[in-house]
Amino acid sequence: MSAKSRPIAILMYHQIDAAPPKGSQLRGLVVAPRTFYFHMAVMWLLGYRGLCMSDLEPYLEGRKVGKVFGITFDDGYVNNLRHALPVLRRFGFTSTCYAVSGLLGKTNVWDEGHGIAQVPLMDASDLLAWVAAGQEVGSHTQTHAKLPQLDAVRRSLEVTGSKAELEAIVSQPGGVRHFCYPYGAINVDTVDAARAGGYATATTTQRGRVQPGTQLELLRLPRVLVSRTTTWLHLLL
């Protein structure tokens, strides 16, 4: 397979922290800091560069080629700043953290009632620190809403309102250009909302790697889920 046609993996992380107690709901989405370090170290040793969505964009479009992969964090947990950022800086990698604009400084309240622990989300100052350290902020709606269940007006507000709210906090080239569909819930209407919102890319929870090229649908990008039990060998495979 040539470098030009090599599929690109966009890694999907959530929390980087010590594992919650056994039996906890969604325990697998909490990756230990040591495990995250090994993931990044192995990729770095093999000559890969981890990139945020803006840096990855020309590779996705086929305008650039190279040994690259995307790094994304859903929801904007404080533990990303505490545990992931030092590792990213150690290896010179960039990443995109998709923040829920209406819940900054709060917790993952969308998980209430499902037996899932409440964990602090980054506040405005945390996002500023994240961007100042060379990382990127993307949008994950205002309230982590299930977009297909909303009417057109509310859906548009969730998508475009979150972009405006985040851009009022952080200053980064081009503004907030990248979006992530909460729960991976996607249909024609949600894609149209992301397009109307002016986003350059939008990521899903669909499993897979991206085949670069001009026919690529940048608002329906698949990703590679990374869980607590994902080893560096699994990641390479």
VOLO-714921 format. One line per field, with one value per residue: z, y, x of N, C-alpha, C in turn. Coordinates in steps of 0.2 Angstrom, whole numbers. Last residue first. Example, Ala and Ser with C-alpha at 12.3 -4.5 7.8 and 13.67 -1.06 7.14 Angstrom:
<rs>
nZ = (35; 39)
nY = (-11; -28)
nX = (64; 66)
caZ = (36; 39)
caY = (-5; -22)
caX = (68; 62)
cZ = (39; 39)
cY = (0; -16)
cX = (64; 66)
</rs>
This chain:
<rs>
nZ = (76; 85; 96; 100; 105; 116; 120; 128; 139; 139; 121; 107; 91; 77; 66; 51; 47; 40; 34; 23; 13; -1; -13; -13; 1; 13; 22; 39; 48; 61; 67; 71; 79; 69; 66; 54; 48; 46; 49; 47; 50; 39; 42; 53; 47; 39; 49; 54; 43; 40; 56; 71; 86; 94; 106; 97; 84; 83; 73; 70; 71; 79; 71; 63; 76; 92; 107; 117; 119; 108; 103; 111; 106; 92; 94; 100; 90; 80; 87; 95; 85; 76; 85; 87; 73; 70; 85; 90; 88; 82; 94; 109; 117; 125; 125; 113; 104; 103; 94; 99; 102; 102; 109; 114; 126; 124; 124; 138; 144; 139; 146; 159; 159; 157; 162; 159; 171; 183; 183; 190; 184; 180; 181; 174; 180; 170; 158; 157; 165; 168; 176; 173; 166; 153; 147; 134; 126; 127; 116; 110; 107; 97; 97; 93; 100; 106; 117; 128; 125; 127; 141; 147; 142; 150; 163; 164; 152; 155; 167; 163; 147; 134; 125; 117; 109; 96; 84; 69; 62; 49; 38; 23; 12; 7; 1; 6; 16; 26; 26; 29; 43; 54; 59; 63; 73; 78; 77; 79; 68; 68; 71; 81; 92; 92; 95; 108; 115; 115; 122; 134; 139; 141; 152; 161; 163; 157; 151; 151; 145; 153; 161; 158; 176; 186; 188; 197; 199; 186; 183; 181; 165; 152; 143; 128; 111; 95; 82; 65; 54; 36; 24; 10; -2; -1; 2; -4; 0)
nY = (-14; -4; -6; -19; -15; -7; -12; -7; -6; 6; 10; 19; 18; 27; 34; 42; 57; 65; 77; 73; 61; 61; 63; 65; 56; 43; 34; 32; 17; 13; 14; 29; 40; 54; 72; 84; 98; 112; 120; 128; 125; 118; 106; 102; 101; 90; 80; 80; 75; 62; 58; 51; 49; 48; 55; 70; 73; 86; 97; 111; 125; 139; 149; 151; 148; 153; 158; 154; 161; 162; 150; 144; 150; 147; 133; 132; 137; 127; 116; 120; 127; 116; 110; 119; 119; 106; 96; 81; 68; 70; 74; 73; 84; 91; 105; 111; 101; 100; 107; 108; 115; 109; 114; 122; 128; 136; 126; 123; 136; 138; 127; 132; 143; 137; 120; 102; 93; 80; 67; 55; 38; 31; 27; 35; 46; 56; 59; 73; 78; 78; 94; 110; 118; 119; 116; 122; 116; 102; 100; 89; 92; 86; 88; 85; 80; 80; 72; 80; 84; 72; 71; 83; 80; 69; 74; 86; 87; 75; 78; 87; 82; 84; 76; 66; 69; 63; 63; 54; 51; 49; 48; 56; 69; 81; 81; 72; 75; 71; 80; 92; 89; 88; 100; 100; 89; 86; 71; 62; 54; 40; 32; 23; 31; 36; 25; 22; 34; 33; 21; 25; 35; 27; 19; 29; 34; 23; 27; 24; 16; 5; 9; 10; 8; -3; -15; -9; 9; 18; 20; 36; 43; 51; 48; 46; 45; 39; 43; 40; 33; 32; 22; 26; 31; 36; 26; 11; -6)
nX = (-12; -9; -18; -14; -1; -5; -22; -36; -44; -50; -50; -53; -60; -57; -70; -76; -84; -93; -89; -81; -81; -70; -66; -52; -44; -40; -50; -50; -56; -69; -85; -94; -95; -89; -84; -83; -75; -78; -94; -105; -118; -121; -115; -122; -135; -132; -130; -143; -151; -146; -139; -132; -124; -113; -115; -113; -102; -91; -82; -71; -68; -67; -55; -44; -33; -41; -46; -60; -73; -80; -80; -90; -101; -101; -103; -115; -124; -124; -129; -140; -147; -151; -160; -170; -175; -179; -180; -171; -165; -153; -145; -144; -133; -123; -126; -120; -108; -95; -81; -63; -48; -31; -14; -5; -7; -17; -28; -27; -30; -43; -49; -48; -56; -69; -67; -69; -79; -78; -90; -101; -103; -118; -131; -140; -143; -132; -126; -127; -117; -103; -101; -94; -85; -98; -109; -111; -101; -92; -78; -66; -50; -37; -19; -2; 14; 27; 28; 25; 12; 5; 8; 2; -12; -17; -19; -26; -34; -42; -48; -58; -66; -73; -80; -67; -53; -42; -29; -25; -9; 4; 16; 9; 4; -8; -20; -30; -38; -31; -21; -27; -32; -23; -24; -37; -37; -20; -10; 5; 15; 26; 38; 38; 38; 25; 18; 23; 19; 5; 3; 10; 1; -11; -6; -5; -18; -31; -46; -62; -71; -74; -84; -98; -102; -92; -86; -72; -71; -61; -44; -37; -38; -44; -60; -59; -53; -51; -40; -41; -30; -30; -24; -13; -11; 2; 10; 3; 4)
caZ = (72; 79; 92; 97; 100; 110; 121; 121; 138; 144; 127; 111; 98; 80; 71; 56; 48; 42; 40; 29; 16; 6; -13; -14; -6; 10; 16; 34; 47; 54; 68; 67; 82; 72; 68; 59; 48; 41; 52; 45; 55; 39; 36; 54; 53; 36; 44; 58; 46; 35; 51; 65; 83; 87; 105; 103; 85; 85; 77; 70; 64; 81; 75; 60; 69; 88; 100; 114; 125; 113; 100; 112; 113; 94; 90; 103; 96; 79; 83; 98; 90; 74; 82; 92; 77; 66; 79; 91; 92; 78; 88; 104; 115; 123; 130; 119; 105; 105; 97; 94; 104; 99; 107; 107; 126; 125; 118; 133; 145; 137; 138; 157; 160; 152; 162; 159; 164; 181; 182; 187; 189; 177; 185; 170; 179; 176; 160; 152; 168; 163; 175; 177; 173; 155; 153; 139; 128; 128; 122; 109; 112; 97; 98; 94; 96; 101; 110; 128; 124; 121; 136; 147; 140; 143; 162; 169; 153; 149; 167; 166; 154; 138; 131; 118; 116; 98; 91; 73; 64; 54; 44; 29; 14; 10; -1; 1; 9; 25; 25; 23; 37; 50; 57; 59; 66; 79; 75; 81; 71; 67; 66; 74; 90; 91; 89; 102; 114; 111; 116; 130; 138; 136; 145; 159; 160; 162; 149; 155; 141; 147; 164; 154; 169; 184; 187; 193; 202; 191; 181; 185; 172; 154; 149; 132; 118; 99; 88; 70; 60; 42; 28; 17; -1; -4; 7; -5; 0)
caY = (-18; -4; 0; -18; -19; -3; -12; -7; -13; 4; 9; 17; 19; 21; 34; 37; 54; 59; 78; 76; 65; 59; 61; 71; 58; 50; 33; 36; 22; 13; 11; 23; 34; 50; 65; 81; 91; 109; 116; 130; 128; 124; 109; 103; 106; 96; 82; 82; 82; 68; 56; 55; 50; 46; 48; 67; 71; 79; 95; 104; 122; 132; 148; 149; 149; 148; 160; 153; 159; 168; 155; 142; 151; 154; 135; 129; 140; 133; 115; 116; 131; 121; 106; 117; 125; 109; 99; 88; 69; 67; 79; 68; 82; 84; 101; 115; 104; 94; 107; 107; 114; 112; 109; 120; 122; 139; 130; 118; 132; 142; 127; 125; 144; 142; 126; 108; 95; 87; 68; 62; 43; 33; 24; 28; 42; 55; 52; 69; 77; 74; 87; 106; 118; 120; 113; 124; 123; 104; 102; 92; 91; 90; 84; 90; 79; 85; 69; 76; 89; 75; 66; 82; 85; 68; 68; 84; 92; 76; 74; 90; 81; 89; 78; 68; 68; 67; 61; 60; 49; 53; 44; 55; 62; 79; 86; 70; 78; 68; 73; 91; 90; 82; 98; 105; 89; 88; 78; 63; 60; 43; 38; 21; 27; 41; 28; 17; 32; 38; 22; 19; 36; 32; 16; 25; 38; 24; 25; 27; 22; 4; 9; 13; 9; 3; -15; -14; 2; 17; 16; 29; 44; 48; 50; 50; 44; 42; 39; 45; 32; 36; 24; 23; 27; 41; 31; 17; 0)
caX = (-16; -5; -18; -20; -1; -1; -14; -33; -40; -45; -53; -48; -62; -55; -64; -76; -78; -95; -94; -78; -86; -71; -72; -56; -46; -40; -47; -52; -51; -65; -78; -93; -92; -94; -82; -87; -75; -74; -88; -98; -114; -124; -113; -115; -134; -134; -125; -138; -152; -145; -143; -131; -131; -112; -118; -114; -109; -92; -87; -72; -69; -69; -60; -50; -34; -37; -44; -54; -68; -80; -76; -83; -99; -101; -97; -109; -123; -121; -123; -135; -145; -147; -154; -166; -173; -173; -183; -172; -172; -159; -147; -145; -139; -122; -129; -121; -115; -98; -88; -69; -54; -36; -20; -4; -2; -11; -26; -27; -24; -38; -49; -45; -49; -66; -70; -65; -77; -78; -83; -100; -100; -111; -126; -138; -148; -136; -125; -130; -124; -106; -100; -99; -85; -91; -108; -116; -101; -99; -81; -73; -54; -43; -25; -8; 8; 25; 30; 31; 18; 5; 10; 9; -8; -16; -15; -21; -29; -38; -42; -53; -65; -69; -83; -74; -55; -48; -31; -28; -15; 0; 14; 14; 4; -2; -16; -25; -40; -38; -19; -24; -36; -24; -17; -35; -41; -27; -12; -2; 14; 20; 38; 37; 44; 31; 17; 24; 26; 8; 0; 12; 8; -10; -8; 1; -12; -26; -39; -57; -69; -69; -78; -93; -104; -94; -93; -75; -71; -66; -50; -37; -38; -38; -56; -64; -53; -56; -41; -43; -34; -28; -29; -13; -17; -4; 9; 7; 0)
cZ = (69; 74; 86; 93; 96; 104; 115; 123; 131; 143; 132; 118; 102; 88; 74; 61; 53; 44; 42; 35; 23; 9; -5; -13; -7; 3; 13; 28; 41; 54; 61; 67; 78; 76; 71; 60; 54; 41; 46; 47; 53; 45; 37; 48; 54; 41; 41; 54; 50; 39; 46; 60; 77; 84; 99; 102; 92; 87; 78; 75; 64; 74; 77; 64; 66; 80; 97; 108; 122; 118; 104; 109; 114; 102; 92; 100; 100; 85; 82; 94; 94; 79; 80; 90; 82; 70; 76; 84; 92; 81; 84; 98; 109; 121; 130; 126; 112; 107; 98; 98; 99; 102; 104; 105; 119; 124; 118; 126; 140; 138; 136; 149; 158; 153; 157; 159; 164; 174; 180; 188; 186; 182; 183; 174; 176; 175; 167; 154; 163; 165; 169; 176; 177; 163; 155; 146; 133; 130; 122; 115; 111; 103; 98; 94; 98; 97; 105; 121; 124; 120; 129; 143; 141; 140; 155; 167; 158; 149; 160; 166; 157; 145; 134; 125; 116; 105; 93; 80; 68; 56; 49; 34; 19; 12; 2; -2; 4; 18; 23; 21; 30; 43; 52; 55; 61; 72; 77; 80; 73; 71; 64; 69; 83; 89; 87; 96; 108; 110; 112; 123; 133; 134; 140; 152; 158; 159; 154; 154; 145; 144; 158; 156; 165; 177; 186; 193; 197; 194; 187; 183; 175; 161; 150; 138; 121; 107; 92; 77; 64; 48; 34; 21; 6; -2; 5; 1; 0)
cY = (-14; -8; 0; -12; -19; -8; -8; -7; -13; -2; 7; 16; 16; 22; 27; 37; 48; 55; 71; 77; 67; 64; 59; 69; 63; 50; 40; 35; 26; 18; 11; 21; 28; 45; 61; 74; 90; 101; 113; 126; 130; 128; 117; 107; 107; 102; 89; 84; 84; 74; 62; 53; 54; 46; 45; 60; 67; 77; 88; 102; 115; 129; 141; 148; 146; 149; 155; 156; 158; 167; 161; 147; 149; 154; 143; 132; 138; 137; 122; 116; 127; 125; 111; 114; 124; 115; 103; 90; 76; 68; 76; 72; 77; 81; 93; 110; 108; 96; 101; 107; 113; 111; 113; 115; 119; 134; 133; 121; 127; 139; 132; 125; 137; 142; 131; 115; 101; 88; 76; 64; 50; 39; 25; 25; 35; 50; 51; 61; 73; 73; 84; 99; 114; 121; 114; 121; 125; 111; 104; 93; 94; 88; 89; 85; 84; 84; 74; 73; 85; 80; 69; 77; 84; 74; 67; 79; 90; 81; 73; 85; 84; 88; 84; 70; 70; 64; 66; 58; 55; 49; 48; 50; 61; 72; 85; 75; 75; 69; 69; 84; 89; 83; 92; 103; 94; 88; 79; 70; 61; 49; 41; 26; 25; 37; 33; 21; 28; 37; 27; 20; 31; 34; 21; 22; 34; 29; 27; 24; 26; 10; 8; 14; 12; 4; -9; -14; -3; 10; 17; 26; 36; 49; 47; 52; 48; 40; 43; 42; 39; 35; 28; 26; 25; 37; 35; 22; 6)
cX = (-22; -9; -15; -21; -8; -1; -11; -25; -36; -41; -48; -51; -56; -56; -63; -70; -78; -89; -97; -82; -83; -77; -74; -64; -51; -42; -46; -47; -53; -60; -75; -86; -92; -91; -88; -85; -80; -74; -85; -92; -107; -120; -115; -112; -126; -133; -126; -131; -146; -146; -142; -136; -131; -119; -116; -117; -110; -99; -88; -77; -71; -72; -61; -56; -40; -38; -39; -52; -61; -75; -75; -78; -92; -99; -96; -103; -117; -119; -120; -129; -139; -144; -149; -159; -168; -171; -177; -176; -174; -165; -153; -149; -139; -129; -127; -123; -115; -105; -91; -76; -59; -43; -26; -9; -1; -5; -19; -24; -22; -31; -44; -44; -45; -58; -67; -69; -73; -76; -83; -93; -100; -109; -119; -132; -146; -141; -129; -130; -128; -113; -104; -97; -90; -90; -101; -114; -105; -100; -88; -77; -61; -48; -31; -14; 3; 19; 29; 33; 25; 11; 11; 12; -1; -11; -13; -16; -24; -32; -39; -47; -58; -68; -79; -76; -62; -50; -36; -29; -18; -6; 10; 11; 10; -2; -9; -20; -36; -40; -26; -22; -33; -28; -18; -28; -39; -31; -19; -4; 7; 19; 32; 37; 44; 37; 23; 23; 27; 16; 4; 10; 11; -3; -8; 0; -6; -20; -34; -50; -64; -67; -72; -86; -99; -96; -96; -83; -74; -67; -55; -44; -37; -37; -49; -60; -58; -55; -47; -45; -35; -33; -26; -19; -18; -11; 3; 6; 4)
</rs>
